[in-house]
Amino acid sequence: MRSFGELEQAIMDVVWAEGTPLTVREVLEHLNRERPQPLAYNTVQTVMDILRRKGWLDRAKDGRAFRYRATKSREEYAASLIDQVWATGADRTATLVRLFDDMDEAEVAELRAALAARRAGDGASGSGA
């Protein structure tokens, strides 16, 4: 799985942030609030359809429009990127040590708690933040 392109990432950020199914028009309005050059409706619609075909979005008919929702979480996306790193043959231990070196104490404590909970068998994975 490749990382998202810039517009794919922006669309997924909107969908994940809202947490409820959105129409193309609603996503477009969110995106255009932040952009100096507005995007065209058809551009956003095309990219959302590509994300649907890739399995990241699902859609359901709502009147004459479709409402799109994320099929996978932001955390699942991040994990897929890490899997991509592992596929390169990178030394997992060295990579993890380097990653953990960049974490602050609160993040390390949260990770330790999530690992302890997993070891205890309750499947908790932290706050998701």
N, C-alpha and C positions, 0 to 999 in steps of 0.2 A: 504494500500500500504506500503510495507516494503521499507526500504532504500536500495540503491544499494549496491552490493558487491564491493570490491576494484577494480576489473577489469571492472565491469559494469560502475562504476563511472569514471574511467580513459577513457573508450571509449566515454561515454557521454560528458566528458569534451572536448575531441578532436572534436567531432561532433558539439557541441555548439560553440566552439571557431572558427572553420572554417566557419560555417554558410552556407556552400554549400554542396550539396550531395557528399559523399565520398565512394570510394570502400573500401573493407576490406583491400586490400594491402596498400592503402593510410593511413588508420587508423593504421595499423600495423607499418608502417614506422614512424609515429608520436610517437607511444608508445615506440618503440624500441630505439629511440634517447635518451630517459631518463633512460633506464633500463640497469643495469649491465648484467642481464641474459635476452637475447632476447626471446620474446614470439613466439610461433609457429603460423603460418597462420591459421591452423585449430582451434586453441584455440580461436583466435579473431573472426573468422567466426562463431563459435558456440555461443559465448556470444552475438554477434551482432544479431544472429537469435533469441536468447532468448529475447533480448530487443525488437525485432520486435514483437514477440508473446505477450509480455507484453504490447505492445502498445506505447512504447517509441521511436521506430524507424519505418520508412516506407522505402520501397525499390522499385526501378524501374530498369528495365533491361537497360543496356547500353552496347551493343555489347554482349560479352560473360560473362560480369560481371554484378553485381548489384551495384547501387549507393544508399547509405543509407542516410536518412535525419532525423532529430529529428522531432517528431510529437508534442512535448510539449517543452516549454521553461524551462530554468534553474529555473526561478521564479515559474513556475507551479510545478516543482519538490519540491522546497523548501516549497511551500504552502502545498503540500501533506504531507510533513513531519510534519508540524505544525498541520495539521488536525489529524494526527496520535497521537500527544500529546493530543489534545482535546479529542480524543476517549478514552484516559486512565482515563478520569474523573478529570484531573488536573484543579485546579481553574484558569479559563481563566484570570481573572483580575490580580491575583497575578503573574501568569506566564508572562503576558504582562508587568507589572510593572518591574519585574526583567529583562526582555529583554531590556526594554527602559533604565533602569539604566546603562546598559553596552554600550549604544550608545553615540557617541560623539555629540557635539553640531550641527555639519553640518548634521549628519544623522537625528537628531531630527528635524531640520529645514526642511529637505527634506520630512520627514514623515508628518510633519504638512502641508506642501504645497500640498502633494498628497491627504491628507484627506480633505483639504479645496476644492481642485479641484473636488474631488468626491462629496462632499456635494453640490457644485455648479452645479453638474449634467453633467459635460463634460466627466466623465469617465477616466480622466487622472490618471495614476498610477505611476508617477515619472519617473526617467530616466532609471530605470531597473538596475542600478549599484549596 
